[in-house]
Amino acid sequence: MSANSSTGGPRRRKSSKKPPPDPLDGVPEQPDVENQEGYHREHDRDFERNWHVVALQRDETQEEAEEILRLRAEAARRRELEAASREKVKIVRGVATVRGIQTE
């Protein structure tokens, strides 16, 4: 007999109790490539406004730093377009549509 039956308390079904969720469920073992690309996009956007940081890090002039930032911004845009094409997302006039559903 179980301890609950001897105390007169209600019996619980043991088979219906679910185990606690695993805290690592859904966590990829290796970094996700899309997340890395997302990081690069954010990183590039931060640097678009901070040409002087690039100039200080690389010991370059403002013009050289701005050129680096322009190239980085172009590369980030190209990565965004490539990711969009992989996800079958159409970018039309700044509004993305996913499979015919308009999102903003």
N, C-alpha and C positions, 0 to 999 in steps of 0.2 A: 504494500500500500504506500501511496505517496504521502508526503507531509501535509498536503492540503486536505486530503480526505480525513486525516486524523484530527485536524483542527475544525472540521466542519465547513471550511471555506470552499468556494467554487473550484471546480477542476478546470484547468486550461488545456486546450488542445495543443499538443507539442508539434504536431505535423504542420499546422497552419502558420506557425511563427516563422517569419523570414529572417535569414541571417542579416546582420547589419551590413549596409553597403560598404563596399571596398573603397577606401578613400582614393585609391589610385585608378579606379575605373575611369576610362575615358582619357587618361593622361597618356600621351604617346611616349613610347620608349625613346624615340629619337626626335629631335626638333622637326617641326613641320616646315616644309619649304615655303608654303604660303605665308606662314607667320614670319619667316625670315624676310620674305619680300616685303611684308607689311612693315617690319622694323626698318628696312632700308628706305621705304617711302617716307615714313615719319622722320627718319634721320635726315634725309635729303631736304624735307620741308623745313626742318629746324635750321639747316645750314643756308637755305635760300635767303634768310633774313640776317645771317651772321657772316658776311663775307670776311669781316675782320678776324674771326676765329680761324678761318682757313688760312688767311694770310699770316697770322701769328704762328700757326702750327707748321706751316710749310715755308715760312720765311720768304713770302712772295709779296708783290705789289697788289694794290687794290684791283687793278685791271686783270692781273693774272688770277687772282682769287675769284673775281666775278666770272671769268671764263670757266674756271673749274666748276663753279656752282651752276653755271648755265649747262655745262655738259652733264653734271650730275642730275639736274632737273630733267633734261632730255632723256637720260637713261631711266630715271624713275617713271616718267610718262610712258616710255616704251615698255617697261615691265608691267605697268598697269594695263596697257592695251593688250599685251600678250596674255596676261592673266584673265582679262575680260573675254578674250577670244576663246580661251580654254574653257571658261565657264559658260560660254554661249550667251554672253551679255552684250547687248547692243548699246553703245553710247551715242546718243543723238542729242545734240544741242545741250550738253551738260546734264541730261537726265538719263539715268540708266534704266533699261527695261530688261527684265529677266523673263524669258519665255512668254512674252506678251503681257506681263503684269508690270504696271508702272510702279516704280519705287522712288522715293525721294529721300 
